[in-house]
Amino acid sequence: MSNASVAVIGGGISGLTAAYQLHKEGTSFVLIEKSDRLGGLIFTEQVADFTIDAGPDSLLIQKPAAVELCAELGLHNQLVPTLQPRTAYIVRNGKLHPIPQGSVFGIPTNLEALLASHYLSPQAKIRMAQDLVLPPKTDESDESVASFFRRRFGKETVDYLASPLLAGIHAGNVEQLSMQALFPRLVEAERRQGSVIRAFRNRPIGPTSTTPTDGLFRSLTGGLQTLTTALTQLLPNSSVKSGVEATSISGPGPFSVTLSSGENLSFDKVICATPAYATSTIVQSLAPELSNLISSIPYTSIATVAIAYPRASIDHLLNGSGFVVPEIEPDLSIAACTWISSKWPGRSPESHVLLRSFVGGSRAPQALNQSDQTLITTVQHDLRSLLDIRVPASLARVYRWPRANPQPHVGHLELVAQIDRHLSTYPGLQIIGAALRGVGIPDCIAAGRAAGHAAAQ
């Protein structure tokens, strides 16, 4: 049995934030996490003089939940903006081409940006400009990211913009990801103005030439794990069960949570904040139809490979945040590379650069079957080719994230609506997490706090 009134299952950022909110509102809870570490994908490692975020490395300030929580926790003075210049690059024909100022997701919002976009052919630029005169979509049905870009801007933009920039954020397939679920502001831009470019020009959406001088992203001086550590330290030790897995829920009234240790705990309410595939298993005996709906959300896996080199060994200025690699580019395996030492202050010694590359996702689903050394060799091959690096790495670390990236496919919003309808028949049970209403850290924090507050009422 348990004397706590709420079970929070899953100690990633969603569950951790829900537990924090419950604690703040004076509601008793037990946080159950199968691993020995809280924080989920947020993990920072200090290796010698290098600070490496193995998972996500930034907080988007346009969604304020994350930076507001940092301020609430007394971390405001540790928030740091990205370094200038904030130029990102797209690889084409084996060369890095900068995304010009005045672009949003690589989409030019003015003539100067259009002419400066060397990652697109002249024909593609002409086709992209037709967005200004093409009629908008007349129905409100969902479509894939590829379908949206193909329809508004032409096929080449699918390969060189939508796939590496938009789908690449989610390590997903551009032909399957939902436009409405992932990029609703772009859908609304077309609906409101009839032209995406015109909407951007009238009211910029995302990073453009009108972006604040301190940029749209923040990190913490010691890496993002500073946030999850601060949250963890505020929770009573007696309210946290780590290293044990919640295997099933029965009930309701009250709910009985069975643990892998064989223990059964009773709770008035349950907040399930595990990945969709884990949540599906946990609620199977309680709600089979709900379980089936949740299990239909697919995931991809990714490997993050952090590599450091002596600064003098790289001729490229690394004057920006990094680059993305279109899948159509031959003989390259990495999906993207972040120049960490150029993006954030204090992440490496001045004598070195720290680069973080990504392998896997829908473009290489078997990547995690490879050894660490194979992944390191693959990444070094691509970096040598693109940045002309001719010396061995000073440091190399591989971080594996199996089934870490939920994939909101076309029709995802309707799927979530069905899940909500089924959930409404189980008062006291809430399901949150990146798979449902937003994969970003601010989205997860907002959902976690809302769930904690609702459970506390």
C-alpha positions, 0 to 999 in steps of 0.5 A: 500500500501507499500513503501517497495520493498520486503516482507519477510514473516516469522520471523524464522531464514530463514526470519530473515536472509533474512531481515538482508541481505536486510537491509545490502544491503540497500533494503527496506523491510517489515518483516511479522511475525504472532507471537509476537516474531522473531526467530521461533524455536530458543528460549532461556529461563532464569529460575532462574540460568538455561539457557535453549534452548527450540529449537535447541542448537548448530551450526555445524561449518562444515557448516560455514554460522552460525558462520560466521554470528555470527562473522559479528554481533560481537558475535564471542567472545561469541561462545563456544565449547562443553565441554569434553568429548563429548561422546554420548551414545546409550541405549540397554537393558536399559543400556547406551553404549558409542559410541567409538572414531573412529565412525561416526554416530555410524559406526566404522571406524576401528577395535578398534571402531568396537570391542568397540561398545557394542550397537551391537551384535557380529552378527551385527558387523560381518554383518557391516564389510561386508560393506568392500566387498559388491558391491556399489549401481549401480543406482542413485535412492533415498532410505530411510535411513533404506534401505541404512543401511539395505543394507550396514550394516544389519538390526540391525544397522537400529534399533540401529544406523540409527533410533535413530541417523540419523532419530532421528535428524529429529524426523522422520521415518527411513523407509521414510526419504530420504538418498540423501536429508539428508545424501548425504555425506554418499551416496557419500562415498559409490559411491566414495569408494564402501564401507562406512567404507573404505571412512570414514577411508580414509577421515573421515566424521563427528565426529571421532577420528580426530575431532578438539579438540574443537569439531564440534559444537558451541553455544553462552554463553547466548543461541542461542537466542543471535543470533536472538536477535542481528539480530532483533536489527539491523532491523528498527522497521518500517520494522517489522510487528509482531503479524499479519499473511500474509494470501495470495499473488496475482499478480505478477507484483507487488505482493499484500500481504493480511494480517490477519488485512485486510490490503493489501500491494504491493511489487515488490518481495516476500521472503516466509520463512514460514513452508511448510504448511503455504507457501502452503496456502499463495501461493494457489491463486497465484500458485495452482500447486506450492501450492500442491507440497509444501503441500506434505512435511509432518511434525512431532511434538516434545516436549522438556522437560527440567529438573534439579536435584541436582547433588548429587542425580545422581550417573552417571558421566554424562561424555558426551553429552547425549544419544539416545533411539532406538524405539525398546527399551521397556518401554521407551518413550523419544527419546533422552536426552541431558546433557546440563550442561555437554555439555555447560558451564554456563547453570546451577548452579554447584550444579545442572544438567540440562537435556533436553529430547525429546518426540514425533516425528514419534514414538509418534505422539500423545505426544503433546496431553498430559498435561505438567504434563504427559510429565514431569512424563513420562520423569522422569520415563525414567530418573529414569530408565536409570540414577537411579535418586531417587529424585524429580526434582528441575525444570521442563519446557515443550516446545511444537513444533507442526509441527516443524520438516519437513520430507524430504521423499524419492524423496525429491530432485525431489520434490524440483526440481519440486518446483523450476521449478514452481517457475521459472514462478513467477519472484520475488517470492522466497520460502526458509525455513527448509523444502526445502534445509536443516533443520540445522541453517547454511542451513537456514542462507545460504538460507536466505542470498542468498534470500536477496541478490538475491532480492536486485539485 
